[in-house]
Every structure is written in C-alpha cells, then in structure tokens.
C-alpha cells in the first residue's frame, strides 16, 4: 500500500458509510489488494441526529464527531471524510479539532456541478441541510440556480424516504409520492438532482428511481482516492439526461 490513509467518520447512518467505502473500492484502479488505499472507518452510531440538533434543540453531535475525528487521526489517518451532508453543519468544529485535512463533501459537489455545466439543479436533502443553507452557501457564487421541494408536505416525503425507508432498512416503503417529487423538480427545470443526503444514493438504488443525479457520496469517494495518491478508474457517463428521466 502506498499513499495517504483515508479516515471515514461514519455511522450517519451505517448504510451510508458502507456506500462510501464501496464507492472508494469500486472506483480505485487496482490489480491487487495493495494498490487500494488504506481506509480506517469509525462507524460511530453514538453520533446524535444532526437535523434534530440543528433545528429542534436535540442532542449536540459535536463531541462524538470530534471523538471520531481524533480517533481516526490517532490511528494513522492522513485525511478525513464524512458521509453525511447534514454533519457538515458542524464541519468547522471538526476541522479545528485535528491536524489533518477534512474533505468538504458539499464544496466538492458544488465544484463538480459547475464542471458539468449545469445551470439549474434540484436539491433533495434533510430538513437540517436545507434549512441551514449548507448547499445554498456553497453554490451562492456559482451562478447555478438551486430549487428544492415546493411544499412542507413534499419535504416531509423526502424525510420519510430517508428515515422510514433507508435508515429503517425498509425496502418495501411505497415511494410513488417521492418519485413524483423528483419528477416535479425536473419539470420545474432542474437539469439534475443533487442527492444531498447520503441515504439517498442507496434509496435511489433500493427503490429503482431513475433520474439524472449528482451523487455527493461518489464525488467525495473520487476526491478521497485522488488525495490518497491511488489511481482512479475511468468514470462512466452520468445517469440519463433530464429528457430521459423516469416518470
């Protein structure tokens, strides 16, 4: 093994952590085990719910996030990644607690969206991510218009898929309403959908949702591979264009 060690602050939730590790593995160009990056994972399920903390006075997750960051640094991580968009609301405290870089998933995603040349995108994310403007702040100087679900009922449906679907391990959850929300964002002019919660890439696979998307988990995985010094596999074209999206 050569290169820098990747540390994953995980457990937010466990499936999202697995998804990131899987994407790091699948997107590394390697003929042997030794050509993959070394990855340390702390799937810390003691980290309190981020949306509850940001919006409703819930338990502050900062202490546990910092514990994970320091634990990973202490065992040799050269950089840290967090497969949780809402946790980036606590990014500054985490980054200040360690002496190694913490990759910022949302900034990485914003750069990729700009690189692809999109002018208007739809954001699917938790209440906490949307209400605190985590994506809006990273996109505000990009010239890219961002739209979100129009009503509280639509946003509640997004949260239902995240919490009652993926986090609950319920592959049988009905997603007809959620599918319609995705289609409405496309109909309002979104050229792609940003899957701004790390439970959403697994959700799109679990429920066979076929829309043009940008996957922040994947973009984080690709940047972590680059910074580790390992080789990236050639990337396949993104999902179908808006005109081809499943209705």
Beta strands, then each sheet from edge to edge (+ up, - down):
strand 1: 6-10
strand 2: 39-43
strand 3: 79-82
strand 4: 101-102
strand 5: 120-124
strand 6: 145-148
strand 7: 192-195
strand 8: 213-214
sheet 1: 2+ 1+ 3+ 4+
sheet 2: 6+ 5+ 7+ 8+
end
